[in-house]
Amino acid sequence: MKKIRIGVIAAAGKGTRAYPRTSFIPKPLFVIEGKSILHRNVELMVKTFGIEKVYVLVGHLKEQIISEIDHIRLAIPKVVIEPVDWTKKGLASDVASLEKTIREPFLTILGDEFYYRTDHDEFLKVLKKHPNMAASIGIVKTSLLSRIRKNYSVVLENDKIVNLVEKPENPPNELLGLGSYYFTPEYFEFYKKTPASQKSGVIEITDVIDKMAKESKTGVYATTLSCEYFNINSMQDYYHAVYEVRNDLFHKFKTSLVIPTNNNERSITDVIVDFKDKFNEIIVIDNESTDETLALSKKEKVKTYTFPGDGDPTRLGEQVRRGIEYTTGDIIVVVSPDGSFRSKDFPKLLEYMKDSDMVIGTRTTRQMIEQGSNLKPLYRLVNLLMGKLVEVFWWGQEPRFTDVDCQFFSVWRESYERVKPQLFTQDRKFIVELMIDIVRSHMRCIEIPVSYFKPVGQVEYRVRDMFSDVVHIMKLILSKKFYLGENRDGE
């Protein structure tokens, strides 16, 4: 059996159904657990088939794709990766443009398809069984006919394909066609014989394969795969993929809690005891308290560090960032030390972390606010208006915020590291800054309702405090929107 040495990855499309994100980032560069889909598909080709050279078809935002290729080359140096410009005439034409370059069998994978725990080595078994076949396409069995309606279906005689239908209204069976193909050079000849689709006006790759299946002497065979398959058409498809993978791996992730303190001896013990059994580690970062806060924290046997802030509460943002530097967890949670939040809401944060980069609490649900807390109407109104202002300024990223000062939130370390160079706010408005930078880096920040209890040592919120907050948050929003730039790629 001949070795498959050549791979082709289609990474040129605009991905219009995933707008607005694909206006800034091409779908093959969507990240799932630390690696882009493009990186994962190159890795799949090399590890499973020993592929030596990969052609990546590029077009939309191709500079970003080429930059990612440079990154992949460093991670997988034994493979040659070469970008090739698209034809703008569809996938079939893009693949056919490689005719003068490829003169042997090759494997093709669509750049926006993600395979989790896959057995692509089944292609090799089919090739061994049918060494002279013209092509093979990957299929999976699914009871969700809606997935087949969005892709294509196949009709088989044993494992030989006799018919292929693009986006069938009434799927003939439960077999879903995938974007993984094994082609011989016969593909190029059949492409020339295939007429353009009346619907799209271009030659469709499914029509080429269908013609090969019906007219090729050696036939087209199905490779049945057993895997979690994600066709990333929309943002919901992407979030679904992220959720499923993280949900599967969630037991492996380590959690860290950061508690920034400053003279909180009346509440710190209760906060630590409440959260202690929920986390792999707790970090108390103390701003030179003059009371027993640090001693009480040490008594609870948690990690304690001193922040050299002279007890100045206006350096809270800097203090929290220092505390995060001491953590070792994959998921970082920050909570205020005054007892205003409870660990009972922590599981909610974790569940939403499975498909988000940051989850932040909102204290706007009246039924979840303890009577006597300092959340008076004026304070809630300011937070609501500022949250809506962030929504308006980053409307294209589709954020939904009603609170910009909730000191109970969680963030993935990986996501935090991506935005860390852009964080500069020293006071408690570091929270809204982090929210903004997560959003403007095209990551997902979700807001969820949490219970809010009367804080120990609460401070009255005055009208002048309101005006000060509004002015400073407005300056922060404007600087992030216009001075630093509206959109970032998170790198």
Legacy VTK file of the C-alpha trace (Angstrom):
# vtk DataFile Version 3.0
C-alpha trace
ASCII
DATASET POLYDATA
POINTS 491 float
0.000 0.000 0.000
1.373 3.378 -1.028
1.865 6.033 1.635
-0.233 9.193 1.489
2.366 11.955 1.419
0.329 15.000 0.353
-2.365 16.866 2.233
-4.663 19.740 1.232
-6.537 21.957 3.691
-9.158 24.373 2.414
-8.875 27.549 4.500
-9.941 30.239 2.050
-13.654 30.855 2.555
-15.226 33.959 4.074
-17.423 32.098 6.552
-20.316 34.532 6.190
-22.619 32.532 8.480
-20.216 33.161 11.380
-20.249 36.960 11.002
-19.298 39.268 12.632
-16.386 37.273 14.053
-15.203 36.077 10.646
-14.847 39.699 9.591
-11.772 39.729 11.826
-10.703 36.089 12.180
-11.025 33.339 9.524
-12.812 30.224 10.771
-9.768 27.931 10.448
-8.099 30.127 13.084
-10.859 29.696 15.653
-9.146 28.310 18.732
-10.257 25.151 20.546
-8.312 24.331 23.697
-5.230 26.314 22.834
-4.864 25.369 19.153
-6.474 26.690 15.993
-8.604 24.324 13.914
-6.009 24.684 11.149
-3.243 23.606 13.529
-5.281 20.625 14.680
-5.991 19.481 11.106
-2.333 19.704 10.098
-1.508 17.746 13.248
-4.145 15.158 12.342
-2.639 14.675 8.888
0.905 14.323 10.151
0.218 12.070 13.148
-2.294 9.775 11.427
-0.930 9.523 7.903
2.665 10.698 8.160
1.920 13.367 5.558
5.043 15.202 4.476
3.637 18.229 2.652
0.443 20.217 3.173
-0.999 22.745 0.754
-3.208 25.283 2.514
-5.690 27.055 0.245
-5.875 30.685 1.398
-8.025 33.683 0.481
-10.105 35.564 3.063
-7.772 37.272 5.588
-4.948 35.214 4.166
-2.271 37.210 6.005
-3.592 35.790 9.278
-3.628 32.262 7.859
-0.043 32.626 6.636
1.012 33.926 10.049
-0.586 30.866 11.671
1.203 28.621 9.170
4.495 30.098 10.387
3.478 29.218 13.936
2.522 25.647 12.953
5.838 25.174 11.175
7.627 25.825 14.450
5.383 23.360 16.312
5.519 20.637 13.623
8.861 21.158 11.850
8.852 17.831 10.020
6.044 18.851 7.649
6.318 21.269 4.733
3.375 23.685 4.636
2.760 25.804 1.556
-0.016 28.398 1.172
-1.782 28.518 -2.204
-4.142 31.300 -3.311
-7.767 30.378 -3.896
-9.518 30.655 -7.254
-12.671 32.326 -5.830
-14.669 29.728 -7.783
-15.455 27.355 -4.950
-13.758 24.461 -3.171
-13.762 22.106 -6.159
-11.957 24.692 -8.274
-9.479 25.482 -5.496
-8.506 21.819 -5.200
-8.375 21.450 -9.000
-5.927 24.375 -9.190
-3.303 22.073 -7.668
-3.304 19.751 -10.696
0.147 20.825 -11.896
1.568 20.420 -8.400
0.036 17.158 -7.191
0.651 13.994 -9.204
-0.159 11.357 -6.587
-2.983 10.492 -4.156
-3.694 13.141 -1.521
-5.870 13.745 1.515
-8.123 16.797 1.763
-9.728 18.219 4.905
-11.920 21.307 5.108
-10.339 24.002 7.256
-13.482 24.740 9.260
-14.156 21.148 10.304
-12.968 19.929 13.686
-12.637 16.252 14.556
-12.385 15.249 18.215
-11.150 11.795 19.247
-11.228 10.709 15.635
-10.115 7.503 13.929
-9.058 8.903 10.560
-6.695 5.942 10.209
-9.788 4.115 8.899
-8.926 5.737 5.550
-5.794 3.584 5.473
-7.840 0.427 6.086
-10.198 1.285 3.234
-7.211 2.032 0.994
-5.704 -1.322 1.853
-8.993 -3.048 1.004
-9.481 -1.070 -2.242
-5.956 -0.078 -3.331
-7.067 1.069 -6.798
-10.075 3.172 -5.757
-10.468 6.593 -7.324
-11.474 8.285 -4.064
-12.850 7.792 -0.573
-14.917 10.137 1.553
-15.404 10.155 5.306
-18.867 9.519 6.694
-20.401 9.207 10.162
-23.730 7.809 11.224
-26.041 10.311 12.927
-29.662 10.303 14.017
-29.756 14.091 13.658
-31.061 14.476 10.126
-30.777 18.256 10.419
-26.983 17.856 10.294
-27.266 15.914 7.027
-29.557 18.573 5.553
-26.806 21.134 6.137
-24.102 18.977 4.502
-24.581 16.028 2.172
-25.715 12.418 2.218
-24.469 9.258 0.541
-26.135 6.063 -0.681
-24.040 2.901 -0.396
-23.860 -0.609 -1.806
-21.797 -2.290 0.884
-19.078 0.354 1.272
-19.187 1.607 -2.310
-20.796 4.982 -2.951
-23.478 4.946 -5.638
-25.069 8.318 -5.083
-24.245 11.575 -3.330
-26.703 14.413 -2.646
-25.804 17.932 -1.498
-28.014 19.322 1.318
-30.900 16.835 0.849
-34.345 17.929 2.056
-35.221 14.294 2.780
-32.016 12.387 3.654
-32.166 8.800 2.362
-30.479 7.410 5.474
-28.517 8.406 8.592
-25.156 8.696 6.837
-23.591 12.154 7.037
-20.900 13.045 4.521
-17.833 14.771 5.954
-15.239 17.181 4.616
-12.462 14.583 4.705
-11.551 13.149 1.311
-8.955 10.827 -0.177
-8.417 11.632 -3.859
-6.297 10.196 -6.605
-5.269 12.410 -9.560
-8.425 11.148 -11.283
-10.139 13.976 -9.398
-8.621 16.549 -11.758
-9.995 14.793 -14.857
-13.476 14.436 -13.406
-13.485 18.068 -12.316
-13.121 19.066 -15.972
-16.112 16.887 -16.888
-18.423 18.197 -14.153
-20.861 20.999 -15.050
-21.387 23.994 -12.806
-24.249 23.864 -10.343
-27.367 25.702 -11.502
-27.892 26.917 -7.955
-24.423 28.268 -7.129
-22.994 28.853 -10.596
-19.744 27.043 -9.706
-18.623 23.428 -9.834
-19.418 21.804 -6.493
-17.006 19.282 -5.020
-19.910 17.002 -4.130
-20.918 16.944 -7.817
-17.375 15.992 -8.804
-17.346 13.159 -6.267
-20.810 12.007 -7.372
-19.622 11.879 -10.969
-16.519 9.933 -9.919
-18.700 7.489 -7.985
-20.942 6.826 -11.007
-18.397 6.871 -13.824
-15.005 5.922 -12.439
-13.918 2.354 -13.230
-12.333 1.842 -9.820
-15.091 3.475 -7.771
-15.447 5.748 -4.750
-15.697 4.144 -1.317
-16.886 5.332 2.067
-14.635 5.520 5.108
-16.823 5.226 8.176
-15.408 7.238 11.063
-16.198 7.152 14.756
-15.576 10.619 16.179
-17.060 13.828 17.506
-17.509 15.889 14.356
-18.051 19.645 14.338
-18.754 21.567 11.145
-18.116 25.171 12.208
-20.658 27.028 10.096
-21.863 29.512 12.711
-20.705 30.914 16.042
-23.126 28.581 17.794
-21.404 25.640 16.079
-18.089 26.933 17.414
-19.377 27.436 20.950
-20.870 23.949 20.833
-17.516 22.456 19.869
-15.696 24.377 22.605
-18.283 23.272 25.161
-18.155 19.598 24.228
-14.370 19.424 24.353
-14.070 21.355 27.609
-16.891 19.344 29.146
-15.046 16.149 28.293
-11.767 17.456 29.752
-13.204 19.490 32.601
-12.146 17.118 35.362
-8.517 17.770 34.407
-8.636 21.555 34.839
-7.296 23.135 38.025
-9.119 26.047 39.688
-7.554 28.967 41.566
-9.326 31.556 43.730
-7.849 35.029 44.209
-9.017 37.083 47.201
-7.608 40.646 47.266
-7.677 41.910 50.869
-7.171 45.153 52.762
-8.168 45.245 56.440
-10.884 42.590 56.161
-10.364 40.804 59.476
-14.130 40.745 60.148
-14.963 38.779 56.989
-11.879 37.046 55.575
-12.190 33.843 57.617
-15.818 33.337 56.596
-14.964 33.899 52.922
-12.048 31.446 52.964
-14.009 28.766 54.836
-16.965 29.156 52.449
-14.863 28.714 49.295
-12.072 26.503 50.636
-13.352 23.070 49.604
-14.332 24.236 46.126
-10.865 25.136 44.783
-7.527 23.490 44.134
-5.823 26.547 45.588
-6.717 29.842 47.223
-4.493 32.901 46.927
-4.913 35.745 49.407
-3.129 38.824 48.109
-3.045 41.385 50.917
-2.525 45.120 50.443
-0.490 45.697 53.634
-3.385 45.372 56.053
-2.832 46.863 59.503
-5.294 44.515 61.218
-5.334 40.704 61.577
-6.366 39.939 57.981
-3.094 38.309 56.967
-2.716 36.336 60.203
-6.267 34.988 59.954
-5.664 33.985 56.320
-2.498 32.085 57.234
-4.403 30.331 59.999
-6.707 28.844 57.331
-3.628 27.402 55.580
-4.093 29.133 52.229
-1.357 30.742 50.179
-0.784 34.338 51.275
1.179 37.093 49.593
1.725 40.755 50.374
1.081 43.387 47.734
3.236 46.487 48.320
0.409 48.962 47.866
0.696 50.918 51.107
-2.872 49.939 51.903
-4.138 52.177 49.106
-7.552 50.813 47.966
-7.274 52.664 44.654
-4.636 50.114 43.555
-7.091 47.190 43.567
-6.670 46.404 39.864
-2.912 46.211 40.189
-3.335 44.102 43.331
-5.627 41.572 41.620
-3.301 41.225 38.632
-0.419 40.546 41.021
-2.509 37.886 42.738
-3.313 36.231 39.414
0.414 35.991 38.695
0.773 33.740 41.755
-1.940 31.300 40.657
-1.284 27.983 38.945
-4.825 27.035 37.904
-6.366 26.788 34.448
-9.470 28.646 35.639
-8.981 31.774 37.746
-11.778 33.128 39.939
-11.664 36.487 41.709
-13.971 37.255 44.634
-14.215 40.250 46.970
-13.144 39.679 50.607
-16.151 41.363 52.228
-18.545 38.387 52.225
-20.864 39.820 49.579
-20.720 36.628 47.467
-21.162 32.941 48.286
-19.590 29.768 46.965
-23.040 28.406 46.074
-22.844 30.431 42.847
-19.423 29.055 41.905
-20.844 25.955 40.092
-22.820 28.316 37.838
-19.645 30.139 36.879
-17.945 26.824 36.112
-20.756 25.550 33.908
-20.692 28.676 31.748
-16.892 28.558 31.599
-17.247 25.475 29.412
-18.078 27.622 26.393
-16.895 31.082 27.453
-13.598 32.855 28.009
-14.851 34.890 30.947
-17.941 34.622 33.149
-18.884 37.572 35.331
-21.649 37.935 37.866
-24.387 40.511 37.661
-26.094 41.896 40.743
-29.191 43.162 38.951
-31.669 40.418 39.891
-33.580 41.901 42.836
-34.711 38.536 44.190
-31.031 37.598 44.655
-29.993 40.748 46.536
-30.047 40.601 50.335
-32.038 43.334 52.012
-29.749 45.948 53.545
-26.942 45.628 51.018
-25.444 48.766 49.512
-26.897 48.126 46.056
-29.082 51.177 45.991
-30.967 52.215 42.830
-28.430 54.894 41.883
-25.514 52.447 42.012
-27.387 49.802 40.030
-28.419 52.380 37.439
-24.834 53.550 36.891
-23.618 49.979 36.434
-26.478 49.190 34.073
-25.860 52.261 31.907
-22.121 51.653 31.748
-22.737 48.016 30.808
-25.048 49.055 27.996
-22.480 51.594 26.838
-19.908 48.809 26.452
-22.518 46.892 24.426
-23.057 49.838 22.094
-19.358 50.501 21.500
-18.652 46.816 20.743
-22.003 46.000 19.188
-20.436 43.791 16.530
-19.087 41.419 19.201
-22.609 40.945 20.634
-21.887 41.436 24.365
-24.718 41.713 26.900
-23.838 43.517 30.137
-25.899 44.948 32.995
-23.159 45.302 35.650
-19.558 46.495 35.304
-18.376 46.331 38.907
-19.195 42.831 40.119
-16.170 41.508 42.011
-17.040 37.869 41.432
-15.874 36.545 38.084
-13.922 33.753 36.430
-11.580 33.726 33.460
-9.524 31.084 31.667
-5.806 31.586 32.241
-5.189 31.210 28.512
-7.704 33.975 27.749
-6.317 36.231 30.460
-2.774 35.816 29.147
-3.909 36.928 25.708
-5.260 40.245 26.969
-2.836 40.860 29.854
-0.519 43.175 27.867
-3.477 45.538 27.310
-4.483 45.853 30.977
-3.386 49.021 32.765
-6.232 50.187 35.046
-5.083 50.339 38.681
-8.326 50.855 40.600
-11.493 48.754 40.893
-12.482 49.626 37.331
-10.049 46.905 36.285
-13.142 44.695 36.049
-14.802 46.629 33.240
-11.410 46.913 31.536
-10.996 43.136 31.555
-14.541 42.702 30.219
-13.844 45.146 27.395
-10.538 43.559 26.412
-11.998 40.059 26.367
-14.757 41.315 24.050
-12.546 43.416 21.788
-10.199 40.455 21.406
-13.113 38.521 19.872
-13.530 36.291 22.896
-16.731 35.448 24.745
-17.699 37.112 28.022
-20.965 35.895 29.549
-22.839 37.581 32.387
-24.859 35.472 34.843
-26.989 36.465 37.866
-25.398 35.822 41.267
-26.600 36.323 44.823
-25.416 39.458 46.561
-25.259 39.729 50.359
-24.718 42.651 52.665
-20.949 43.242 52.644
-19.014 43.577 55.867
-17.772 47.137 56.209
-19.842 48.470 53.313
-19.174 52.015 52.120
-21.953 54.416 51.150
-22.219 55.156 47.426
-22.655 58.903 46.951
-23.699 61.079 44.024
-20.158 62.375 43.591
-18.969 58.751 43.449
-21.436 58.183 40.638
-20.126 61.105 38.588
-16.531 60.045 39.199
-17.245 56.470 38.078
-19.118 57.592 34.987
-16.297 59.912 33.917
-13.539 57.370 34.488
-15.395 54.495 32.821
-16.233 56.717 29.850
-12.544 57.609 29.488
-11.634 53.927 29.685
-14.195 52.945 27.037
-13.104 55.716 24.671
-9.421 54.863 25.070
-10.084 51.191 24.349
-12.339 51.983 21.410
-10.413 54.714 19.651
-6.904 55.138 21.054
-5.978 51.451 21.342
-8.160 50.337 18.440
-11.536 48.679 18.245
-10.499 45.181 17.259
-7.686 42.900 18.306
-6.851 39.344 17.398
-6.068 38.440 20.980
-2.406 37.881 20.357
LINES 1 492
491 0 1 2 3 4 5 6 7 8 9 10 11 12 13 14 15 16 17 18 19 20 21 22 23 24 25 26 27 28 29 30 31 32 33 34 35 36 37 38 39 40 41 42 43 44 45 46 47 48 49 50 51 52 53 54 55 56 57 58 59 60 61 62 63 64 65 66 67 68 69 70 71 72 73 74 75 76 77 78 79 80 81 82 83 84 85 86 87 88 89 90 91 92 93 94 95 96 97 98 99 100 101 102 103 104 105 106 107 108 109 110 111 112 113 114 115 116 117 118 119 120 121 122 123 124 125 126 127 128 129 130 131 132 133 134 135 136 137 138 139 140 141 142 143 144 145 146 147 148 149 150 151 152 153 154 155 156 157 158 159 160 161 162 163 164 165 166 167 168 169 170 171 172 173 174 175 176 177 178 179 180 181 182 183 184 185 186 187 188 189 190 191 192 193 194 195 196 197 198 199 200 201 202 203 204 205 206 207 208 209 210 211 212 213 214 215 216 217 218 219 220 221 222 223 224 225 226 227 228 229 230 231 232 233 234 235 236 237 238 239 240 241 242 243 244 245 246 247 248 249 250 251 252 253 254 255 256 257 258 259 260 261 262 263 264 265 266 267 268 269 270 271 272 273 274 275 276 277 278 279 280 281 282 283 284 285 286 287 288 289 290 291 292 293 294 295 296 297 298 299 300 301 302 303 304 305 306 307 308 309 310 311 312 313 314 315 316 317 318 319 320 321 322 323 324 325 326 327 328 329 330 331 332 333 334 335 336 337 338 339 340 341 342 343 344 345 346 347 348 349 350 351 352 353 354 355 356 357 358 359 360 361 362 363 364 365 366 367 368 369 370 371 372 373 374 375 376 377 378 379 380 381 382 383 384 385 386 387 388 389 390 391 392 393 394 395 396 397 398 399 400 401 402 403 404 405 406 407 408 409 410 411 412 413 414 415 416 417 418 419 420 421 422 423 424 425 426 427 428 429 430 431 432 433 434 435 436 437 438 439 440 441 442 443 444 445 446 447 448 449 450 451 452 453 454 455 456 457 458 459 460 461 462 463 464 465 466 467 468 469 470 471 472 473 474 475 476 477 478 479 480 481 482 483 484 485 486 487 488 489 490
